[in-house]
Amino acid sequence: MTFTWDAVPSPIGLVVAVFSDSALVSVHVTETDPLWEVERVSRLLFETPTHQPGAAHELARQLAEYFAGERREFTLRLDWRLAGDGFTADALRAIADIPYGETISYGDVAVLAGRPRAARAVGSACRTTPFSLVVPVHRVVRSDGSVGEYGSSPETKKFLIELERQTLASAAA
């Protein structure tokens, strides 16, 4: 198996994506050198991806549509190898089903994933997701409705939630 990586700009930072031969392995937003992210993923894969300009063409297209308010879900094939197993993967799969423009609490995700008392574990799954943006962990909020963290940028999480809400409001008008 070979791994490649590419990076594309977005309104929230540089999106660094790593691909296996057939699917997206990792996607993360960074405001620093993309090689830091590639190195982090390399340690998890035990292999260094090769830079392949254009590899993220389809991701770039879908991201552009998302940020323009024209796309409500990503249709990329995902390689779940870095998502962990057991509850972490179950939580991320439950998060993938949160409708566009809606938010639910960490506790509600825990219920959907089959472990009602595992809200903190849902937080860990969100924090360590290999699929930032594509699996919408930004839609998971605290039980009091406050946004909480998104990587190190709660402002980005607020931006994404507002983008989706404004898109829905504009479509309804």
C-alpha positions as CSV (number, residue, x, y, z in Angstrom):
1,M,0.0,0.0,0.0
2,T,1.2,3.5,-0.8
3,F,0.2,6.7,0.9
4,T,0.2,10.2,-0.6
5,W,-0.6,13.6,0.7
6,D,-1.6,17.0,-0.7
7,A,-2.8,20.3,0.8
8,V,-5.5,22.7,-0.3
9,P,-6.3,26.2,1.1
10,S,-9.6,26.9,2.7
11,P,-11.3,29.8,4.6
12,I,-10.2,28.2,7.9
13,G,-6.6,27.2,7.1
14,L,-4.6,24.8,5.0
15,V,-6.4,21.4,4.7
16,V,-3.8,18.6,4.7
17,A,-5.0,15.3,3.4
18,V,-3.4,11.9,3.4
19,F,-4.7,9.1,1.0
20,S,-4.2,5.4,0.8
21,D,-4.4,3.7,-2.6
22,S,-8.2,3.9,-2.5
23,A,-9.5,6.3,0.1
24,L,-8.9,9.3,2.4
25,V,-7.0,8.3,5.5
26,S,-6.6,11.7,7.2
27,V,-7.7,15.3,6.8
28,H,-6.8,18.1,9.2
29,V,-6.7,21.8,9.1
30,T,-3.5,23.6,10.0
31,E,-2.2,27.1,10.1
32,T,1.4,25.9,10.2
33,D,3.7,24.0,7.8
34,P,1.7,21.1,6.4
35,L,4.8,18.9,6.9
36,W,4.1,18.9,10.6
37,E,0.7,17.2,9.9
38,V,2.2,14.8,7.4
39,E,4.9,13.8,10.0
40,R,2.2,13.2,12.6
41,V,0.2,11.0,10.3
42,S,3.4,9.2,9.2
43,R,4.1,8.1,12.8
44,L,0.6,6.7,13.0
45,L,0.9,4.9,9.6
46,F,4.5,3.7,10.2
47,E,5.1,5.0,6.7
48,T,5.8,8.4,5.2
49,P,3.3,9.5,2.5
50,T,4.7,10.9,-0.7
51,H,3.7,14.4,-1.8
52,Q,1.4,14.2,-4.8
53,P,0.2,17.5,-6.0
54,G,-3.4,17.2,-7.2
55,A,-4.2,14.2,-5.1
56,A,-6.7,16.3,-3.1
57,H,-8.5,17.5,-6.2
58,E,-11.8,16.0,-5.3
59,L,-11.5,17.0,-1.7
60,A,-10.7,20.6,-2.8
61,R,-13.8,20.6,-5.0
62,Q,-16.1,19.3,-2.2
63,L,-14.6,21.8,0.3
64,A,-15.1,24.7,-2.1
65,E,-18.8,23.6,-2.5
66,Y,-19.1,23.2,1.3
67,F,-17.7,26.7,2.1
68,A,-19.9,28.2,-0.7
69,G,-23.0,26.7,1.0
70,E,-23.6,24.3,-1.9
71,R,-22.6,21.0,-0.3
72,R,-24.1,19.5,2.9
73,E,-22.1,16.3,3.2
74,F,-18.9,15.0,1.9
75,T,-19.0,11.9,-0.3
76,L,-15.3,10.9,-0.2
77,R,-14.4,7.3,0.4
78,L,-12.9,7.0,3.9
79,D,-10.2,4.7,5.1
80,W,-11.0,4.3,8.8
81,R,-7.6,2.7,9.8
82,L,-6.6,5.7,12.0
83,A,-10.1,6.1,13.6
84,G,-9.4,3.5,16.1
85,D,-11.7,0.7,16.9
86,G,-14.5,0.0,19.3
87,F,-16.2,3.0,20.8
88,T,-14.1,5.7,19.1
89,A,-15.0,4.5,15.7
90,D,-18.7,4.0,16.8
91,A,-18.8,7.6,18.1
92,L,-17.3,9.0,14.8
93,R,-19.7,7.0,12.7
94,A,-22.6,8.4,14.8
95,I,-21.2,11.9,14.4
96,A,-21.1,11.4,10.6
97,D,-24.9,11.1,10.7
98,I,-25.5,14.5,12.4
99,P,-27.5,16.5,10.0
100,Y,-26.0,19.6,8.3
101,G,-26.7,22.7,10.3
102,E,-27.6,20.9,13.5
103,T,-25.7,20.3,16.7
104,I,-26.0,17.7,19.4
105,S,-24.2,17.2,22.7
106,Y,-21.4,14.9,23.5
107,G,-23.8,12.9,25.7
108,D,-26.3,12.5,22.9
109,V,-23.6,11.1,20.7
110,A,-22.6,8.7,23.4
111,V,-26.2,7.4,23.5
112,L,-26.3,7.1,19.7
113,A,-23.0,5.2,19.8
114,G,-24.4,2.8,22.4
115,R,-22.6,3.9,25.6
116,P,-24.8,6.5,27.3
117,R,-22.2,7.4,30.0
118,A,-19.3,7.9,27.7
119,A,-19.7,11.6,26.9
120,R,-16.0,12.2,27.7
121,A,-14.9,9.4,25.4
122,V,-16.9,11.1,22.6
123,G,-14.9,14.3,23.3
124,S,-11.7,12.2,22.9
125,A,-13.0,10.7,19.7
126,C,-13.7,14.3,18.4
127,R,-10.3,15.5,19.4
128,T,-8.5,12.6,17.8
129,T,-10.6,12.2,14.6
130,P,-8.6,11.6,11.5
131,F,-11.4,13.2,9.5
132,S,-11.7,16.8,10.6
133,L,-14.5,18.6,8.6
134,V,-15.4,15.4,6.6
135,V,-16.8,13.8,9.7
136,P,-18.5,16.8,11.3
137,V,-17.1,16.8,14.8
138,H,-17.7,20.6,14.8
139,R,-21.4,19.7,15.2
140,V,-20.9,18.2,18.6
141,V,-21.3,20.7,21.5
142,R,-21.4,20.8,25.2
143,S,-24.7,19.9,27.0
144,D,-25.2,23.5,27.9
145,G,-25.1,24.4,24.2
146,S,-21.7,26.1,24.3
147,V,-19.4,25.1,21.5
148,G,-16.4,23.9,23.4
149,E,-13.1,23.2,21.5
150,Y,-12.3,22.4,18.0
151,G,-8.6,21.5,17.9
152,S,-7.2,24.6,19.4
153,S,-9.7,27.0,17.8
154,P,-13.3,27.3,19.2
155,E,-13.6,30.3,16.8
156,T,-13.3,27.9,13.9
157,K,-16.0,25.7,15.3
158,K,-18.3,28.7,15.8
159,F,-17.5,29.7,12.2
160,L,-18.5,26.3,10.8
161,I,-21.7,26.0,12.8
162,E,-22.7,29.5,11.7
163,L,-21.8,28.8,8.1
164,E,-24.2,25.9,8.1
165,R,-26.9,27.7,9.9
166,Q,-26.7,30.7,7.6
167,T,-26.8,28.4,4.6
168,L,-29.9,26.8,5.8
169,A,-31.5,30.1,6.7
170,S,-30.7,31.5,3.2
171,A,-32.2,28.4,1.6
172,A,-35.4,28.7,3.6
173,A,-35.8,32.4,2.7
